[in-house]
Amino acid sequence: AIQDGRMALKLSQKDLAQKVNEKPSIIQDYESGKAVPNTQVLGKLERTLGIKLRGSDIGKKLEVGKKSS
């Protein structure tokens, strides 16, 4: 889902890493499944990519301005 969201925005792993203040190798590990992002990083990735990365509707667009329960 991270890679799909990144590709949709035409961002490289390096670009995404800079936007969320992480190393490109970390983004690569998340995308390949070698590492699992903590909730803080997941939140930054969700806001940057505009998609949900947690819960049952992973990959869906985030509803702007709405709190999900």
CHARMM internal coordinates of N, CA and C (Angstrom, degrees):
IC EDIT
DIST 1 N 1 CA 1.4571
DIST 1 CA 1 C 1.5270
ANGL 1 N 1 CA 1 C 110.34
DIST 1 C 2 N 1.3350
ANGL 1 CA 1 C 2 N 117.53
DIHE 1 N 1 CA 1 C 2 N -37.39
DIST 2 N 2 CA 1.4657
ANGL 1 C 2 N 2 CA 120.54
DIHE 1 CA 1 C 2 N 2 CA 179.54
DIST 2 CA 2 C 1.5245
ANGL 2 N 2 CA 2 C 109.53
DIHE 1 C 2 N 2 CA 2 C -62.74
DIST 2 C 3 N 1.3280
ANGL 2 CA 2 C 3 N 116.05
DIHE 2 N 2 CA 2 C 3 N -46.98
DIST 3 N 3 CA 1.4580
ANGL 2 C 3 N 3 CA 120.15
DIHE 2 CA 2 C 3 N 3 CA -178.53
DIST 3 CA 3 C 1.5302
ANGL 3 N 3 CA 3 C 110.92
DIHE 2 C 3 N 3 CA 3 C -63.92
DIST 3 C 4 N 1.3265
ANGL 3 CA 3 C 4 N 117.73
DIHE 3 N 3 CA 3 C 4 N -42.00
DIST 4 N 4 CA 1.4637
ANGL 3 C 4 N 4 CA 121.33
DIHE 3 CA 3 C 4 N 4 CA 178.90
DIST 4 CA 4 C 1.5237
ANGL 4 N 4 CA 4 C 110.74
DIHE 3 C 4 N 4 CA 4 C -60.43
DIST 4 C 5 N 1.3326
ANGL 4 CA 4 C 5 N 116.37
DIHE 4 N 4 CA 4 C 5 N -45.11
DIST 5 N 5 CA 1.4622
ANGL 4 C 5 N 5 CA 120.40
DIHE 4 CA 4 C 5 N 5 CA 179.14
DIST 5 CA 5 C 1.5130
ANGL 5 N 5 CA 5 C 111.98
DIHE 4 C 5 N 5 CA 5 C -64.32
DIST 5 C 6 N 1.3134
ANGL 5 CA 5 C 6 N 115.95
DIHE 5 N 5 CA 5 C 6 N -39.87
DIST 6 N 6 CA 1.4669
ANGL 5 C 6 N 6 CA 121.05
DIHE 5 CA 5 C 6 N 6 CA 179.71
DIST 6 CA 6 C 1.5255
ANGL 6 N 6 CA 6 C 110.46
DIHE 5 C 6 N 6 CA 6 C -65.77
DIST 6 C 7 N 1.3363
ANGL 6 CA 6 C 7 N 116.42
DIHE 6 N 6 CA 6 C 7 N -43.94
DIST 7 N 7 CA 1.4662
ANGL 6 C 7 N 7 CA 120.75
DIHE 6 CA 6 C 7 N 7 CA -179.76
DIST 7 CA 7 C 1.5301
ANGL 7 N 7 CA 7 C 111.15
DIHE 6 C 7 N 7 CA 7 C -64.73
DIST 7 C 8 N 1.3316
ANGL 7 CA 7 C 8 N 116.38
DIHE 7 N 7 CA 7 C 8 N -37.72
DIST 8 N 8 CA 1.4652
ANGL 7 C 8 N 8 CA 120.66
DIHE 7 CA 7 C 8 N 8 CA 179.87
DIST 8 CA 8 C 1.5282
ANGL 8 N 8 CA 8 C 111.06
DIHE 7 C 8 N 8 CA 8 C -61.34
DIST 8 C 9 N 1.3309
ANGL 8 CA 8 C 9 N 116.19
DIHE 8 N 8 CA 8 C 9 N -31.68
DIST 9 N 9 CA 1.4718
ANGL 8 C 9 N 9 CA 120.89
DIHE 8 CA 8 C 9 N 9 CA 178.64
DIST 9 CA 9 C 1.5252
ANGL 9 N 9 CA 9 C 111.91
DIHE 8 C 9 N 9 CA 9 C -93.15
DIST 9 C 10 N 1.3410
ANGL 9 CA 9 C 10 N 115.93
DIHE 9 N 9 CA 9 C 10 N 3.58
DIST 10 N 10 CA 1.4633
ANGL 9 C 10 N 10 CA 122.14
DIHE 9 CA 9 C 10 N 10 CA -179.93
DIST 10 CA 10 C 1.5332
ANGL 10 N 10 CA 10 C 112.15
DIHE 9 C 10 N 10 CA 10 C 56.33
DIST 10 C 11 N 1.3369
ANGL 10 CA 10 C 11 N 115.33
DIHE 10 N 10 CA 10 C 11 N 42.16
DIST 11 N 11 CA 1.4595
ANGL 10 C 11 N 11 CA 121.24
DIHE 10 CA 10 C 11 N 11 CA 177.95
DIST 11 CA 11 C 1.5218
ANGL 11 N 11 CA 11 C 109.27
DIHE 10 C 11 N 11 CA 11 C -102.94
DIST 11 C 12 N 1.3225
ANGL 11 CA 11 C 12 N 116.12
DIHE 11 N 11 CA 11 C 12 N 144.03
DIST 12 N 12 CA 1.4662
ANGL 11 C 12 N 12 CA 119.63
DIHE 11 CA 11 C 12 N 12 CA 171.47
DIST 12 CA 12 C 1.5305
ANGL 12 N 12 CA 12 C 107.63
DIHE 11 C 12 N 12 CA 12 C -82.44
DIST 12 C 13 N 1.3247
ANGL 12 CA 12 C 13 N 116.21
DIHE 12 N 12 CA 12 C 13 N 168.44
DIST 13 N 13 CA 1.4698
ANGL 12 C 13 N 13 CA 119.18
DIHE 12 CA 12 C 13 N 13 CA 175.95
DIST 13 CA 13 C 1.5222
ANGL 13 N 13 CA 13 C 109.56
DIHE 12 C 13 N 13 CA 13 C -59.95
DIST 13 C 14 N 1.3224
ANGL 13 CA 13 C 14 N 116.18
DIHE 13 N 13 CA 13 C 14 N -38.30
DIST 14 N 14 CA 1.4728
ANGL 13 C 14 N 14 CA 120.95
DIHE 13 CA 13 C 14 N 14 CA 179.74
DIST 14 CA 14 C 1.5311
ANGL 14 N 14 CA 14 C 110.58
DIHE 13 C 14 N 14 CA 14 C -63.81
DIST 14 C 15 N 1.3406
ANGL 14 CA 14 C 15 N 117.12
DIHE 14 N 14 CA 14 C 15 N -43.56
DIST 15 N 15 CA 1.4775
ANGL 14 C 15 N 15 CA 120.97
DIHE 14 CA 14 C 15 N 15 CA 179.37
DIST 15 CA 15 C 1.5211
ANGL 15 N 15 CA 15 C 110.67
DIHE 14 C 15 N 15 CA 15 C -61.19
DIST 15 C 16 N 1.3314
ANGL 15 CA 15 C 16 N 116.10
DIHE 15 N 15 CA 15 C 16 N -46.69
DIST 16 N 16 CA 1.4583
ANGL 15 C 16 N 16 CA 120.34
DIHE 15 CA 15 C 16 N 16 CA -179.57
DIST 16 CA 16 C 1.5245
ANGL 16 N 16 CA 16 C 110.41
DIHE 15 C 16 N 16 CA 16 C -63.43
DIST 16 C 17 N 1.3255
ANGL 16 CA 16 C 17 N 116.03
DIHE 16 N 16 CA 16 C 17 N -42.34
DIST 17 N 17 CA 1.4656
ANGL 16 C 17 N 17 CA 120.70
DIHE 16 CA 16 C 17 N 17 CA 179.49
DIST 17 CA 17 C 1.5288
ANGL 17 N 17 CA 17 C 110.67
DIHE 16 C 17 N 17 CA 17 C -58.62
DIST 17 C 18 N 1.3349
ANGL 17 CA 17 C 18 N 116.67
DIHE 17 N 17 CA 17 C 18 N -43.15
DIST 18 N 18 CA 1.4654
ANGL 17 C 18 N 18 CA 120.15
DIHE 17 CA 17 C 18 N 18 CA 179.56
DIST 18 CA 18 C 1.5299
ANGL 18 N 18 CA 18 C 111.15
DIHE 17 C 18 N 18 CA 18 C -64.49
DIST 18 C 19 N 1.3351
ANGL 18 CA 18 C 19 N 116.88
DIHE 18 N 18 CA 18 C 19 N -38.98
DIST 19 N 19 CA 1.4596
ANGL 18 C 19 N 19 CA 120.48
DIHE 18 CA 18 C 19 N 19 CA -178.35
DIST 19 CA 19 C 1.5309
ANGL 19 N 19 CA 19 C 112.23
DIHE 18 C 19 N 19 CA 19 C -66.56
DIST 19 C 20 N 1.3323
ANGL 19 CA 19 C 20 N 117.25
DIHE 19 N 19 CA 19 C 20 N -32.22
DIST 20 N 20 CA 1.4686
ANGL 19 C 20 N 20 CA 119.87
DIHE 19 CA 19 C 20 N 20 CA -179.25
DIST 20 CA 20 C 1.5317
ANGL 20 N 20 CA 20 C 111.95
DIHE 19 C 20 N 20 CA 20 C -104.65
DIST 20 C 21 N 1.3391
ANGL 20 CA 20 C 21 N 116.24
DIHE 20 N 20 CA 20 C 21 N 7.68
DIST 21 N 21 CA 1.4592
ANGL 20 C 21 N 21 CA 122.21
DIHE 20 CA 20 C 21 N 21 CA 175.61
DIST 21 CA 21 C 1.5282
ANGL 21 N 21 CA 21 C 112.16
DIHE 20 C 21 N 21 CA 21 C 61.76
DIST 21 C 22 N 1.3312
ANGL 21 CA 21 C 22 N 115.85
DIHE 21 N 21 CA 21 C 22 N 45.59
DIST 22 N 22 CA 1.4622
ANGL 21 C 22 N 22 CA 122.09
DIHE 21 CA 21 C 22 N 22 CA 176.48
DIST 22 CA 22 C 1.5240
ANGL 22 N 22 CA 22 C 108.35
DIHE 21 C 22 N 22 CA 22 C -128.41
DIST 22 C 23 N 1.3246
ANGL 22 CA 22 C 23 N 116.92
DIHE 22 N 22 CA 22 C 23 N 168.70
DIST 23 N 23 CA 1.4594
ANGL 22 C 23 N 23 CA 121.32
DIHE 22 CA 22 C 23 N 23 CA 177.90
DIST 23 CA 23 C 1.5328
ANGL 23 N 23 CA 23 C 109.77
DIHE 22 C 23 N 23 CA 23 C -80.76
DIST 23 C 24 N 1.3449
ANGL 23 CA 23 C 24 N 117.78
DIHE 23 N 23 CA 23 C 24 N 144.55
DIST 24 N 24 CA 1.4717
ANGL 23 C 24 N 24 CA 120.16
DIHE 23 CA 23 C 24 N 24 CA 177.77
DIST 24 CA 24 C 1.5274
ANGL 24 N 24 CA 24 C 112.75
DIHE 23 C 24 N 24 CA 24 C -55.47
DIST 24 C 25 N 1.3363
ANGL 24 CA 24 C 25 N 117.50
DIHE 24 N 24 CA 24 C 25 N -33.59
DIST 25 N 25 CA 1.4640
ANGL 24 C 25 N 25 CA 120.24
DIHE 24 CA 24 C 25 N 25 CA -179.95
DIST 25 CA 25 C 1.5326
ANGL 25 N 25 CA 25 C 111.10
DIHE 24 C 25 N 25 CA 25 C -65.56
DIST 25 C 26 N 1.3202
ANGL 25 CA 25 C 26 N 117.15
DIHE 25 N 25 CA 25 C 26 N -29.99
DIST 26 N 26 CA 1.4649
ANGL 25 C 26 N 26 CA 121.90
DIHE 25 CA 25 C 26 N 26 CA 177.95
DIST 26 CA 26 C 1.5328
ANGL 26 N 26 CA 26 C 109.35
DIHE 25 C 26 N 26 CA 26 C -68.29
DIST 26 C 27 N 1.3323
ANGL 26 CA 26 C 27 N 116.70
DIHE 26 N 26 CA 26 C 27 N -44.88
DIST 27 N 27 CA 1.4701
ANGL 26 C 27 N 27 CA 121.02
DIHE 26 CA 26 C 27 N 27 CA 177.96
DIST 27 CA 27 C 1.5281
ANGL 27 N 27 CA 27 C 109.19
DIHE 26 C 27 N 27 CA 27 C -60.35
DIST 27 C 28 N 1.3206
ANGL 27 CA 27 C 28 N 116.66
DIHE 27 N 27 CA 27 C 28 N -42.26
DIST 28 N 28 CA 1.4615
ANGL 27 C 28 N 28 CA 121.53
DIHE 27 CA 27 C 28 N 28 CA 179.32
DIST 28 CA 28 C 1.5376
ANGL 28 N 28 CA 28 C 110.29
DIHE 27 C 28 N 28 CA 28 C -61.05
DIST 28 C 29 N 1.3292
ANGL 28 CA 28 C 29 N 116.26
DIHE 28 N 28 CA 28 C 29 N -42.96
DIST 29 N 29 CA 1.4722
ANGL 28 C 29 N 29 CA 120.51
DIHE 28 CA 28 C 29 N 29 CA 178.62
DIST 29 CA 29 C 1.5238
ANGL 29 N 29 CA 29 C 111.65
DIHE 28 C 29 N 29 CA 29 C -63.77
DIST 29 C 30 N 1.3470
ANGL 29 CA 29 C 30 N 117.40
DIHE 29 N 29 CA 29 C 30 N -39.66
DIST 30 N 30 CA 1.4660
ANGL 29 C 30 N 30 CA 120.92
DIHE 29 CA 29 C 30 N 30 CA 178.44
DIST 30 CA 30 C 1.5234
ANGL 30 N 30 CA 30 C 109.97
DIHE 29 C 30 N 30 CA 30 C -63.94
DIST 30 C 31 N 1.3373
ANGL 30 CA 30 C 31 N 116.39
DIHE 30 N 30 CA 30 C 31 N -45.47
DIST 31 N 31 CA 1.4591
ANGL 30 C 31 N 31 CA 120.45
DIHE 30 CA 30 C 31 N 31 CA -176.80
DIST 31 CA 31 C 1.5270
ANGL 31 N 31 CA 31 C 112.22
DIHE 30 C 31 N 31 CA 31 C -66.52
DIST 31 C 32 N 1.3224
ANGL 31 CA 31 C 32 N 116.87
DIHE 31 N 31 CA 31 C 32 N -33.22
DIST 32 N 32 CA 1.4662
ANGL 31 C 32 N 32 CA 120.27
DIHE 31 CA 31 C 32 N 32 CA -178.21
DIST 32 CA 32 C 1.5290
ANGL 32 N 32 CA 32 C 111.97
DIHE 31 C 32 N 32 CA 32 C -87.21
DIST 32 C 33 N 1.3338
ANGL 32 CA 32 C 33 N 116.57
DIHE 32 N 32 CA 32 C 33 N -8.56
DIST 33 N 33 CA 1.4469
ANGL 32 C 33 N 33 CA 120.02
DIHE 32 CA 32 C 33 N 33 CA 179.26
DIST 33 CA 33 C 1.5210
ANGL 33 N 33 CA 33 C 113.82
DIHE 32 C 33 N 33 CA 33 C 86.56
DIST 33 C 34 N 1.3403
ANGL 33 CA 33 C 34 N 117.44
DIHE 33 N 33 CA 33 C 34 N 7.79
DIST 34 N 34 CA 1.4677
ANGL 33 C 34 N 34 CA 120.60
DIHE 33 CA 33 C 34 N 34 CA 179.43
DIST 34 CA 34 C 1.5234
ANGL 34 N 34 CA 34 C 111.85
DIHE 33 C 34 N 34 CA 34 C -75.95
DIST 34 C 35 N 1.3372
ANGL 34 CA 34 C 35 N 116.31
DIHE 34 N 34 CA 34 C 35 N -22.82
DIST 35 N 35 CA 1.4630
ANGL 34 C 35 N 35 CA 120.50
DIHE 34 CA 34 C 35 N 35 CA -179.64
DIST 35 CA 35 C 1.5220
ANGL 35 N 35 CA 35 C 108.47
DIHE 34 C 35 N 35 CA 35 C -137.86
DIST 35 C 36 N 1.3208
ANGL 35 CA 35 C 36 N 115.96
DIHE 35 N 35 CA 35 C 36 N 154.08
DIST 36 N 36 CA 1.4583
ANGL 35 C 36 N 36 CA 121.98
DIHE 35 CA 35 C 36 N 36 CA 178.59
DIST 36 CA 36 C 1.5251
ANGL 36 N 36 CA 36 C 107.34
DIHE 35 C 36 N 36 CA 36 C -114.90
DIST 36 C 37 N 1.3409
ANGL 36 CA 36 C 37 N 117.58
DIHE 36 N 36 CA 36 C 37 N 122.51
DIST 37 N 37 CA 1.4618
ANGL 36 C 37 N 37 CA 119.36
DIHE 36 CA 36 C 37 N 37 CA -179.64
DIST 37 CA 37 C 1.5238
ANGL 37 N 37 CA 37 C 111.81
DIHE 36 C 37 N 37 CA 37 C -67.56
DIST 37 C 38 N 1.3258
ANGL 37 CA 37 C 38 N 115.57
DIHE 37 N 37 CA 37 C 38 N 145.08
DIST 38 N 38 CA 1.4660
ANGL 37 C 38 N 38 CA 118.38
DIHE 37 CA 37 C 38 N 38 CA 174.95
DIST 38 CA 38 C 1.5332
ANGL 38 N 38 CA 38 C 108.76
DIHE 37 C 38 N 38 CA 38 C -75.90
DIST 38 C 39 N 1.3172
ANGL 38 CA 38 C 39 N 116.92
DIHE 38 N 38 CA 38 C 39 N 171.86
DIST 39 N 39 CA 1.4663
ANGL 38 C 39 N 39 CA 120.11
DIHE 38 CA 38 C 39 N 39 CA -174.04
DIST 39 CA 39 C 1.5243
ANGL 39 N 39 CA 39 C 112.66
DIHE 38 C 39 N 39 CA 39 C -63.24
DIST 39 C 40 N 1.3270
ANGL 39 CA 39 C 40 N 117.47
DIHE 39 N 39 CA 39 C 40 N -32.51
DIST 40 N 40 CA 1.4656
ANGL 39 C 40 N 40 CA 120.36
DIHE 39 CA 39 C 40 N 40 CA 179.39
DIST 40 CA 40 C 1.5351
ANGL 40 N 40 CA 40 C 110.44
DIHE 39 C 40 N 40 CA 40 C -65.12
DIST 40 C 41 N 1.3240
ANGL 40 CA 40 C 41 N 116.20
DIHE 40 N 40 CA 40 C 41 N -46.29
DIST 41 N 41 CA 1.4606
ANGL 40 C 41 N 41 CA 120.73
DIHE 40 CA 40 C 41 N 41 CA 179.55
DIST 41 CA 41 C 1.5330
ANGL 41 N 41 CA 41 C 109.88
DIHE 40 C 41 N 41 CA 41 C -68.08
DIST 41 C 42 N 1.3425
ANGL 41 CA 41 C 42 N 116.87
DIHE 41 N 41 CA 41 C 42 N -40.20
DIST 42 N 42 CA 1.4643
ANGL 41 C 42 N 42 CA 120.04
DIHE 41 CA 41 C 42 N 42 CA 177.41
DIST 42 CA 42 C 1.5229
ANGL 42 N 42 CA 42 C 110.97
DIHE 41 C 42 N 42 CA 42 C -57.84
DIST 42 C 43 N 1.3154
ANGL 42 CA 42 C 43 N 116.95
DIHE 42 N 42 CA 42 C 43 N -41.89
DIST 43 N 43 CA 1.4665
ANGL 42 C 43 N 43 CA 120.87
DIHE 42 CA 42 C 43 N 43 CA 178.56
DIST 43 CA 43 C 1.5092
ANGL 43 N 43 CA 43 C 111.87
DIHE 42 C 43 N 43 CA 43 C -61.16
DIST 43 C 44 N 1.3383
ANGL 43 CA 43 C 44 N 116.69
DIHE 43 N 43 CA 43 C 44 N -43.70
DIST 44 N 44 CA 1.4715
ANGL 43 C 44 N 44 CA 120.55
DIHE 43 CA 43 C 44 N 44 CA 178.78
DIST 44 CA 44 C 1.5276
ANGL 44 N 44 CA 44 C 110.37
DIHE 43 C 44 N 44 CA 44 C -64.48
DIST 44 C 45 N 1.3346
ANGL 44 CA 44 C 45 N 116.63
DIHE 44 N 44 CA 44 C 45 N -41.55
DIST 45 N 45 CA 1.4629
ANGL 44 C 45 N 45 CA 120.33
DIHE 44 CA 44 C 45 N 45 CA 179.34
DIST 45 CA 45 C 1.5308
ANGL 45 N 45 CA 45 C 110.91
DIHE 44 C 45 N 45 CA 45 C -64.68
DIST 45 C 46 N 1.3318
ANGL 45 CA 45 C 46 N 117.06
DIHE 45 N 45 CA 45 C 46 N -41.69
DIST 46 N 46 CA 1.4684
ANGL 45 C 46 N 46 CA 120.79
DIHE 45 CA 45 C 46 N 46 CA 179.31
DIST 46 CA 46 C 1.5278
ANGL 46 N 46 CA 46 C 111.02
DIHE 45 C 46 N 46 CA 46 C -61.13
DIST 46 C 47 N 1.3259
ANGL 46 CA 46 C 47 N 116.63
DIHE 46 N 46 CA 46 C 47 N -46.11
DIST 47 N 47 CA 1.4645
ANGL 46 C 47 N 47 CA 120.10
DIHE 46 CA 46 C 47 N 47 CA -179.19
DIST 47 CA 47 C 1.5329
ANGL 47 N 47 CA 47 C 111.11
DIHE 46 C 47 N 47 CA 47 C -66.05
DIST 47 C 48 N 1.3253
ANGL 47 CA 47 C 48 N 116.99
DIHE 47 N 47 CA 47 C 48 N -41.00
DIST 48 N 48 CA 1.4588
ANGL 47 C 48 N 48 CA 121.04
DIHE 47 CA 47 C 48 N 48 CA -178.15
DIST 48 CA 48 C 1.5238
ANGL 48 N 48 CA 48 C 111.49
DIHE 47 C 48 N 48 CA 48 C -68.44
DIST 48 C 49 N 1.3270
ANGL 48 CA 48 C 49 N 116.70
DIHE 48 N 48 CA 48 C 49 N -43.04
DIST 49 N 49 CA 1.4611
ANGL 48 C 49 N 49 CA 121.00
DIHE 48 CA 48 C 49 N 49 CA -176.53
DIST 49 CA 49 C 1.5329
ANGL 49 N 49 CA 49 C 112.63
DIHE 48 C 49 N 49 CA 49 C -86.61
DIST 49 C 50 N 1.3295
ANGL 49 CA 49 C 50 N 116.64
DIHE 49 N 49 CA 49 C 50 N -20.18
DIST 50 N 50 CA 1.4581
ANGL 49 C 50 N 50 CA 120.28
DIHE 49 CA 49 C 50 N 50 CA -179.96
DIST 50 CA 50 C 1.5206
ANGL 50 N 50 CA 50 C 113.67
DIHE 49 C 50 N 50 CA 50 C 74.18
DIST 50 C 51 N 1.3468
ANGL 50 CA 50 C 51 N 116.86
DIHE 50 N 50 CA 50 C 51 N 23.24
DIST 51 N 51 CA 1.4627
ANGL 50 C 51 N 51 CA 120.77
DIHE 50 CA 50 C 51 N 51 CA 177.92
DIST 51 CA 51 C 1.5209
ANGL 51 N 51 CA 51 C 109.87
DIHE 50 C 51 N 51 CA 51 C -131.31
DIST 51 C 52 N 1.3411
ANGL 51 CA 51 C 52 N 115.36
DIHE 51 N 51 CA 51 C 52 N 158.61
DIST 52 N 52 CA 1.4678
ANGL 51 C 52 N 52 CA 120.41
DIHE 51 CA 51 C 52 N 52 CA 177.10
DIST 52 CA 52 C 1.5132
ANGL 52 N 52 CA 52 C 109.69
DIHE 51 C 52 N 52 CA 52 C -81.31
DIST 52 C 53 N 1.3152
ANGL 52 CA 52 C 53 N 116.55
DIHE 52 N 52 CA 52 C 53 N 136.20
DIST 53 N 53 CA 1.4546
ANGL 52 C 53 N 53 CA 122.24
DIHE 52 CA 52 C 53 N 53 CA 178.63
DIST 53 CA 53 C 1.5291
ANGL 53 N 53 CA 53 C 111.55
DIHE 52 C 53 N 53 CA 53 C -120.00
DIST 53 C 54 N 1.3358
ANGL 53 CA 53 C 54 N 115.64
DIHE 53 N 53 CA 53 C 54 N 4.13
DIST 54 N 54 CA 1.4646
ANGL 53 C 54 N 54 CA 120.08
DIHE 53 CA 53 C 54 N 54 CA -179.40
DIST 54 CA 54 C 1.5257
ANGL 54 N 54 CA 54 C 108.85
DIHE 53 C 54 N 54 CA 54 C -132.32
DIST 54 C 55 N 1.3183
ANGL 54 CA 54 C 55 N 115.91
DIHE 54 N 54 CA 54 C 55 N 156.01
DIST 55 N 55 CA 1.4596
ANGL 54 C 55 N 55 CA 120.77
DIHE 54 CA 54 C 55 N 55 CA 175.66
DIST 55 CA 55 C 1.5171
ANGL 55 N 55 CA 55 C 112.55
DIHE 54 C 55 N 55 CA 55 C 85.99
DIST 55 C 56 N 1.3200
ANGL 55 CA 55 C 56 N 115.33
DIHE 55 N 55 CA 55 C 56 N -163.61
DIST 56 N 56 CA 1.4648
ANGL 55 C 56 N 56 CA 120.30
DIHE 55 CA 55 C 56 N 56 CA -173.11
DIST 56 CA 56 C 1.5170
ANGL 56 N 56 CA 56 C 113.59
DIHE 55 C 56 N 56 CA 56 C -83.68
DIST 56 C 57 N 1.3319
ANGL 56 CA 56 C 57 N 117.60
DIHE 56 N 56 CA 56 C 57 N -17.86
DIST 57 N 57 CA 1.4647
ANGL 56 C 57 N 57 CA 119.78
DIHE 56 CA 56 C 57 N 57 CA -176.92
DIST 57 CA 57 C 1.5288
ANGL 57 N 57 CA 57 C 111.96
DIHE 56 C 57 N 57 CA 57 C -109.94
DIST 57 C 58 N 1.3195
ANGL 57 CA 57 C 58 N 115.58
DIHE 57 N 57 CA 57 C 58 N 47.87
DIST 58 N 58 CA 1.4623
ANGL 57 C 58 N 58 CA 121.89
DIHE 57 CA 57 C 58 N 58 CA 179.65
DIST 58 CA 58 C 1.5272
ANGL 58 N 58 CA 58 C 109.21
DIHE 57 C 58 N 58 CA 58 C -61.29
DIST 58 C 59 N 1.3336
ANGL 58 CA 58 C 59 N 115.51
DIHE 58 N 58 CA 58 C 59 N 134.29
DIST 59 N 59 CA 1.4557
ANGL 58 C 59 N 59 CA 120.81
DIHE 58 CA 58 C 59 N 59 CA 178.61
DIST 59 CA 59 C 1.5150
ANGL 59 N 59 CA 59 C 114.13
DIHE 58 C 59 N 59 CA 59 C 96.54
DIST 59 C 60 N 1.3413
ANGL 59 CA 59 C 60 N 116.90
DIHE 59 N 59 CA 59 C 60 N -14.89
DIST 60 N 60 CA 1.4651
ANGL 59 C 60 N 60 CA 119.30
DIHE 59 CA 59 C 60 N 60 CA 178.34
DIST 60 CA 60 C 1.5261
ANGL 60 N 60 CA 60 C 109.70
DIHE 59 C 60 N 60 CA 60 C -76.79
DIST 60 C 61 N 1.3367
ANGL 60 CA 60 C 61 N 115.07
DIHE 60 N 60 CA 60 C 61 N 152.51
DIST 61 N 61 CA 1.4555
ANGL 60 C 61 N 61 CA 119.88
DIHE 60 CA 60 C 61 N 61 CA 179.07
DIST 61 CA 61 C 1.5204
ANGL 61 N 61 CA 61 C 110.22
DIHE 60 C 61 N 61 CA 61 C -63.95
DIST 61 C 62 N 1.3369
ANGL 61 CA 61 C 62 N 115.15
DIHE 61 N 61 CA 61 C 62 N 143.43
DIST 62 N 62 CA 1.4604
ANGL 61 C 62 N 62 CA 119.77
DIHE 61 CA 61 C 62 N 62 CA 177.26
DIST 62 CA 62 C 1.5330
ANGL 62 N 62 CA 62 C 108.46
DIHE 61 C 62 N 62 CA 62 C -73.44
DIST 62 C 63 N 1.3103
ANGL 62 CA 62 C 63 N 116.49
DIHE 62 N 62 CA 62 C 63 N 139.19
DIST 63 N 63 CA 1.4516
ANGL 62 C 63 N 63 CA 121.71
DIHE 62 CA 62 C 63 N 63 CA 173.77
DIST 63 CA 63 C 1.5209
ANGL 63 N 63 CA 63 C 107.19
DIHE 62 C 63 N 63 CA 63 C -81.01
DIST 63 C 64 N 1.3041
ANGL 63 CA 63 C 64 N 116.47
DIHE 63 N 63 CA 63 C 64 N 114.39
DIST 64 N 64 CA 1.4618
ANGL 63 C 64 N 64 CA 120.27
DIHE 63 CA 63 C 64 N 64 CA -177.33
DIST 64 CA 64 C 1.5182
ANGL 64 N 64 CA 64 C 110.09
DIHE 63 C 64 N 64 CA 64 C -72.24
DIST 64 C 65 N 1.3277
ANGL 64 CA 64 C 65 N 115.05
DIHE 64 N 64 CA 64 C 65 N 130.45
DIST 65 N 65 CA 1.4566
ANGL 64 C 65 N 65 CA 120.64
DIHE 64 CA 64 C 65 N 65 CA 176.29
DIST 65 CA 65 C 1.5213
ANGL 65 N 65 CA 65 C 114.75
DIHE 64 C 65 N 65 CA 65 C 82.53
DIST 65 C 66 N 1.3244
ANGL 65 CA 65 C 66 N 117.34
DIHE 65 N 65 CA 65 C 66 N -0.37
DIST 66 N 66 CA 1.4691
ANGL 65 C 66 N 66 CA 120.20
DIHE 65 CA 65 C 66 N 66 CA 179.27
DIST 66 CA 66 C 1.5193
ANGL 66 N 66 CA 66 C 109.24
DIHE 65 C 66 N 66 CA 66 C -111.87
DIST 66 C 67 N 1.3188
ANGL 66 CA 66 C 67 N 114.60
DIHE 66 N 66 CA 66 C 67 N 137.95
DIST 67 N 67 CA 1.4651
ANGL 66 C 67 N 67 CA 119.54
DIHE 66 CA 66 C 67 N 67 CA 174.53
DIST 67 CA 67 C 1.5198
ANGL 67 N 67 CA 67 C 108.20
DIHE 66 C 67 N 67 CA 67 C -87.12
DIST 67 C 68 N 1.3217
ANGL 67 CA 67 C 68 N 116.85
DIHE 67 N 67 CA 67 C 68 N 131.34
DIST 68 N 68 CA 1.4575
ANGL 67 C 68 N 68 CA 118.92
DIHE 67 CA 67 C 68 N 68 CA 176.56
DIST 68 CA 68 C 1.5220
ANGL 68 N 68 CA 68 C 108.73
DIHE 67 C 68 N 68 CA 68 C -89.43
DIST 68 C 69 N 1.3252
ANGL 68 CA 68 C 69 N 115.71
DIHE 68 N 68 CA 68 C 69 N 143.83
DIST 69 N 69 CA 1.4593
ANGL 68 C 69 N 69 CA 118.82
DIHE 68 CA 68 C 69 N 69 CA -178.08
DIST 69 CA 69 C 1.4999
ANGL 69 N 69 CA 69 C 111.69
DIHE 68 C 69 N 69 CA 69 C -96.88
END
COOR INIT
IC SEED 1 N 1 CA 1 C
IC BUILD
